Amino acid sequence: MAPETFTAQDRFNIGTMNVQGMAGKLPMIIALAISVGLDMLCMQEVRLSSDSLLSAHNMAHKHGWHLLPGTQTTDSSGKPY
């Protein structure tokens, strides 16, 4: 039996990025993910407030992406760090 041949359409491309705070960077991050052909991008150190998270979610959705945030570490005042 011959081994299966996979094409680019058979691949699921995953990337990871430490964004060191995502405020103001999402358009560049989305453009980069698209330019390198990613299907999923896992981001660390996002550091967004609740208000900014909603805005980022809406922007990602506008470009065909879904933002699925995990828990964030916050300081004693509730600010992400």
Sequence and secondary structure as in RCSB ss.txt:
>XXXX:A:sequence
MAPETFTAQDRFNIGTMNVQGMAGKLPMIIALAISVGLDMLCMQEVRLSSDSLLSAHNMAHKHGWHLLPGTQTTD
SSGKPY
>XXXX:A:secstr
       GGG   EEEEE S  TTTHHHHHHHHHHTT SEEEEE     HHHHHHHHHHHHHTT         B 
TTS B 
